[in-house]
Amino acid sequence: MKTKMLIIAVLTLFSTSIFAQFTIDGSFRTRAQMLHGYKKSVEKETPATFGADQQTRLILNYKTDKISTRLTIQDARVWGADDMFNPTGTQQNSYGLGVYEAWAQVKLGEKSQLRVGRQEWKYNGSRLLSHRGWWTTGLSYDGLLYMMHNKENGLFLDLGLSYNNDKVDGKSSYDNVYLDRLKTVNFLNVKKVFNKKFNATFNFVFSGRQDELVESALYMKATEGIFLNYNKGKKAENGVFGTLSAYFQHGVDAVSGGGKTEVSAYMLDAHVGYRAINKKLEVLVGLEILSGNDASNTDSTYNTVNHTFDLLYGGRHPYYGGCMDLFTLPKHMKNGGLMDPYFKAQYKLNKKGMLNLGVWMPMLANDVKSGRLEANGDPIMFEKALGQNIDLSYTHKFSKQVKFIVGASYFLASDTYKEMKKFITYDAANAITGDDMTGQQYFVYTTLIIKPNFFSSAKK
């Protein structure tokens, strides 16, 4: 009996060594920055801010033919921001260390799997759900993800569900204060691959927020749209390429101070480009539109509805006006929405180096009151143009594990933007008075990314 048990144990260990894969990976990302107007425009004679942050991750993956798991331990910090210290030196950061991912995935069938736990959600260019890779902390979601992926017929279905509390204490789940965050976010993503160049996706997101005053009130809104993708991705070829994203948002949303409002909003992004020289060169032109409220519309029905599109947990950087991140929230455009034509170019110098250029021309999508009046008492609306933003970056890959990026952005503000930020003022005759107090708006950064593999059971 003992011999039989020993044989079974050895066979089990041997089979595990064959079919189980275990890896330990690391990720070290250090970014140094010089900020002068990034996210928040500055006046003249305002000194630039210098700083560095670091994202450190230890990633443990385990996979068999039936289950997969991932545990990602992360430390995210600004250099020198340790809150535990004494006069002779820093000791520790009490808030930087945490769990970024912790999920288990079970194979339900040949085509379907179920993942439960903390995980990244990123779909369709990250317009609504993103892992926020630019953030030092990143963004992950506590939820459940069902996947049905059929590569044979090109159909991919992902269903995500989440419901968030700040504690579980046996009381009503609505008694948890979850303001300024989504109480629940759920999505259905259905992708159809027609051929190696073209695929189309239907995306539906159902999200809810709590009322600030009535904790038991949960307001839900839906966002549905399409994502069309032509000749982009790993199998992209020379020639024309492009994408189209279009979303409509409706339902009910919570408002600041308590209460609710009806929602009717939309978002659009479309670009078309050309790829040439053995895929070394890409150039494209595009247009982003985020709907907003039109101050010139006096219809009572119109003004009882919020027309400002909510980006939910979608990516902001480097969309919506470029890498300066000056137009990523509705308040940045005074809820007037954003219309954003842009141009991008990318050139691969060689196998290791790549240059990127982006030019953005953000403008208000709708009429927004400036606060000034015509001689007859009618309100003066802002001019639409907000300025121009230029992004330039260079990426150098030393190896598969080491990458270095250096980038710079510059924003040239229009008179409308300057007035919105109180950098210029007007007299009673609506002529500019006083000095232009606008400072130079720029952002310079370097990023070093190192991703070592510490261990892999597949290595011989």
Secondary structure, DSSP 8 states (H G I E B T S, - for coil): -HHHHHHHHHHHHHHHHHH-EEEEEEEEEEEEEEEESSSS--BTT---EEEEEEEEEEEEEEE-SSEEEEEEEEEEEETT--SEEETTEEEE-SSSEEEEEEEEEEE-SSSEEEEEEEE----GGGSSB---TTSSS---EEEEEEEEEETTTTEEEEEEE----S---SS-GGGS--TTS-SEEEEEEEEEE-SSSEEEEEEEEEEEEE-SS-TT-EEEEEEEEEEEEES-STT--SEEEEEEEEEEEEEEEE-TTS-EEEEEEEEEEEEEEEEETTTTEEEEEEEEEE----TT---TTGGGEE-----TB---TTSSS-TT--SSSGGGGTTS-EEEEEEEEEEE-SSSEEEEEEEE--EESS--EEEEE-TTS-EEE--SB-EEEEEEEEEEESSSSEEEEEEEEEEEE-HHHHHHTTSSEE-TTS-EES---B--EEEEEEEEEE--EEEETT--
